[in-house]
Amino acid sequence: MQRDLDVLIVGAGPAGIGAALTAHRRGLRVAVVDKHSFPRDKTCGDGLTTGALRLLEQLGIRVPAVARYQRVEQVVLVSPSGRRVELPLPEHGEHSAVVPRVELDAALVEHARAAGVEIRETHALTGLAERGTDTRAHAEKGGMRATFADGSTDDARFVIGADGHWSTVRRLREPNRPRDLGTWHAVRQYFRHVDDRRQWVLFPEELLPGYAWVFPLPDGRANVGFGVLREDGTKGSSATKGKQVADLWSRVLEHPWMREILGPDAEPEDRTSAWPIPAAFDAARLSDGPVLYVGDAAGVVDPMTGEGIAQALETGVLAASAIAGSPAIAVGGAADAVATRYTRDVKRALGRDLRFAAALQRVLHSPLGARASIATVGLSGWTRRNFARWMFEDYPRAAVFTPDRWKRGMFTAPGAYADAGLRSAEQ
Ligand SMILES: Cc1cc2nc3c(=O)[nH]c(=O)nc-3n(C[C@H](O)[C@H](O)[C@H](O)COP(=O)(O)OP(=O)(O)OC[C@H]3O[C@@H](n4cnc5c(N)ncnc54)[C@H](O)[C@@H]3O)c2cc1C
């Protein structure tokens, strides 16, 4: 069956679902395709910041009701010297949570489907061509023709590439571009029998400016992992890098801090899984004719923390809003106006935060910089509380330097779901 859509979204992760719900709400004819069937895993720390939780709430998704939701109340940073700084999170509303992506992403797909969005699973995109060369009618409409693994096709005025780091959409549009191995390389493994319920972020010297984490999950489970910066995302043998990463993982697990946090009974539940993190934001690569890129396909991950779920949701929402808000949708073609608006909106919403985070990441390169930063965070109750809000994207990273985004109460607002009174234990 071939349809004529306003927008075809490739990828049903957070970026794709954020775009799909927005497009559907705005009255666009939209369909989402994903090469996997849900539930499917995505290698991730599973951490949801305040920013991500608020965006999910705005999209109508009750995340605290999702299976295996774990509310976080206490965060601990460990500096390269071993100094620990505890960060209390505000009580009013959800400020940090952990939900396995296998559950979260399936819940997002289910929610979008219940809202009326058409989602086709095990439907991989394999080809993408500009429409307009075959018939006069197509030339007037503009847009793209997408081909799928089963040979079927769809026509769409716009395509949103929400297909993650190894974006097929990008590869089909830029076939000669070298393979991008990502800015960060990160590893995750689930453990069981972990008693500590705090969210740990550890900065051992050998990982800087990267870090290791232990994120709590219900039933004594934990998501454990680390991320390291790649020296050059486009060079080097991935096999060698893979071996180095495996060695580093063994060292991280043997580290005395890690052994203490995991406790004597902890045992791995599954194999390690590794995935790149794209954090080299380039506004010029957000669009390409009638194609808009969102989430990891757009490289909008926070370069300091490696968090990308909030950014994926936000770029998804902005891309669909740019398409819905443009008169181009009524007349076809005129992709430039949509691309210009989308690029402007992403730069305004995220560009300055991503640049600021990249600058801060450079401070964490040296043990001295990392030690000094964590010592500053731990100076007083006020610094600890406010750093926790800043770290969990309670407000934009570079908010202090961008007065055009200031609004009343932005530094003291309640977390997500504050009015719903939801708590994971009550579900
Ligand atoms: C180890 C690790 C830890 C992380 N920890 C965190 C964290 O704690 N918090 C946080 O906020 N972020 C974290 N991130 C980043 C976060 O995982 C990503 O930024 C986020 O998943 C991006 O969402 P997305 O929707 O853009 O892409 P994805 O979640 O990757 O979704 C892309 C979708 O596209 C589909 N797809 C791909 N190709 C095709 C095709 N050809 N046809 C159809 N569908 C296709 C895939 O099946 C997939 O469902 C971490 C990343 C890593 C690697």
The ligand as a Tripos MOL2 file, in Angstrom:
@<TRIPOS>MOLECULE
LIG
   53    58     1     0     0
SMALL
NO_CHARGES

@<TRIPOS>ATOM
      1 C1         25.4970    3.6670   26.8310 C.3       1 LIG1
      2 C2         24.6250    4.8770   26.6380 C.ar      1 LIG1
      3 C3         24.0610    5.4630   27.7650 C.ar      1 LIG1
      4 C4         23.1800    6.5500   27.6130 C.ar      1 LIG1
      5 N1         22.5580    7.0350   28.7250 N.ar      1 LIG1
      6 C5         21.6460    8.0100   28.6120 C.ar      1 LIG1
      7 C6         20.9040    8.4360   29.7460 C.ar      1 LIG1
      8 O1         21.0340    7.8940   30.8500 O.2       1 LIG1
      9 N2         20.0170    9.4480   29.5940 N.ar      1 LIG1
     10 C7         19.8120   10.0390   28.3870 C.ar      1 LIG1
     11 O2         19.0170   10.9900   28.3030 O.2       1 LIG1
     12 N3         20.4770    9.6280   27.2640 N.ar      1 LIG1
     13 C8         21.3680    8.6180   27.3500 C.ar      1 LIG1
     14 N4         22.0050    8.1620   26.2230 N.ar      1 LIG1
     15 C9         21.6640    8.7390   24.9150 C.3       1 LIG1
     16 C10        20.2960    8.2050   24.4280 C.3       1 LIG1
     17 O3         20.2780    6.7920   24.4890 O.3       1 LIG1
     18 C11        20.0130    8.6760   22.9860 C.3       1 LIG1
     19 O4         20.3540   10.0330   22.8770 O.3       1 LIG1
     20 C12        18.5450    8.4670   22.5970 C.3       1 LIG1
     21 O5         18.2160    7.1010   22.5620 O.3       1 LIG1
     22 C13        18.2590    9.0940   21.2230 C.3       1 LIG1
     23 O6         16.9390    8.7800   20.8420 O.3       1 LIG1
     24 P1         16.5320    8.7080   19.2880 P.3       1 LIG1
     25 O7         15.0680    8.5570   19.2550 O.co2     1 LIG1
     26 O8         17.1860    9.8250   18.5530 O.co2     1 LIG1
     27 O9         17.2580    7.4000   18.7200 O.3       1 LIG1
     28 P2         17.0770    5.8200   19.1300 P.3       1 LIG1
     29 O10        16.6010    5.7270   20.5290 O.co2     1 LIG1
     30 O11        18.3740    5.2310   18.7630 O.co2     1 LIG1
     31 O12        15.9360    5.3300   18.1530 O.3       1 LIG1
     32 C14        16.1710    5.1840   16.7690 C.3       1 LIG1
     33 C15        15.1370    4.2180   16.1950 C.3       1 LIG1
     34 O13        15.3200    4.1900   14.7640 O.3       1 LIG1
     35 C16        15.0960    2.8650   14.3160 C.3       1 LIG1
     36 N5         15.7460    2.6910   13.0040 N.ar      1 LIG1
     37 C17        17.0710    2.7100   12.7490 C.ar      1 LIG1
     38 N6         17.2800    2.4890   11.4310 N.ar      1 LIG1
     39 C18        16.0640    2.3440   10.8550 C.ar      1 LIG1
     40 C19        15.6260    2.0740    9.5230 C.ar      1 LIG1
     41 N7         16.4800    1.8990    8.4980 N.pl3     1 LIG1
     42 N8         14.2890    1.9820    9.2790 N.ar      1 LIG1
     43 C20        13.4000    2.1290   10.2970 C.ar      1 LIG1
     44 N9         13.7690    2.3610   11.5870 N.ar      1 LIG1
     45 C21        15.0820    2.4650   11.8550 C.ar      1 LIG1
     46 C22        15.7080    2.0010   15.4160 C.3       1 LIG1
     47 O14        15.1870    0.6790   15.4110 O.3       1 LIG1
     48 C23        15.3140    2.7820   16.6750 C.3       1 LIG1
     49 O15        14.1000    2.3030   17.2440 O.3       1 LIG1
     50 C24        22.9110    7.0900   26.3220 C.ar      1 LIG1
     51 C25        23.5050    6.5150   25.1950 C.ar      1 LIG1
     52 C26        24.3530    5.4160   25.3520 C.ar      1 LIG1
     53 C27        24.9620    4.7920   24.1260 C.3       1 LIG1
@<TRIPOS>BOND
     1     1     2 1
     2     2     3 ar
     3     2    52 ar
     4     3     4 ar
     5     4     5 ar
     6     4    50 ar
     7     5     6 ar
     8     6     7 ar
     9     6    13 1
    10     7     8 2
    11     7     9 ar
    12     9    10 ar
    13    10    11 2
    14    10    12 ar
    15    12    13 ar
    16    13    14 ar
    17    14    15 1
    18    14    50 ar
    19    15    16 1
    20    16    17 1
    21    16    18 1
    22    18    19 1
    23    18    20 1
    24    20    21 1
    25    20    22 1
    26    22    23 1
    27    23    24 1
    28    24    25 2
    29    24    26 1
    30    24    27 1
    31    27    28 1
    32    28    29 2
    33    28    30 1
    34    28    31 1
    35    31    32 1
    36    32    33 1
    37    33    34 1
    38    33    48 1
    39    34    35 1
    40    35    36 1
    41    35    46 1
    42    36    37 ar
    43    36    45 ar
    44    37    38 ar
    45    38    39 ar
    46    39    40 ar
    47    39    45 ar
    48    40    41 1
    49    40    42 ar
    50    42    43 ar
    51    43    44 ar
    52    44    45 ar
    53    46    47 1
    54    46    48 1
    55    48    49 1
    56    50    51 ar
    57    51    52 ar
    58    52    53 1
@<TRIPOS>SUBSTRUCTURE
     1 LIG1         1 GROUP 0 **** ****
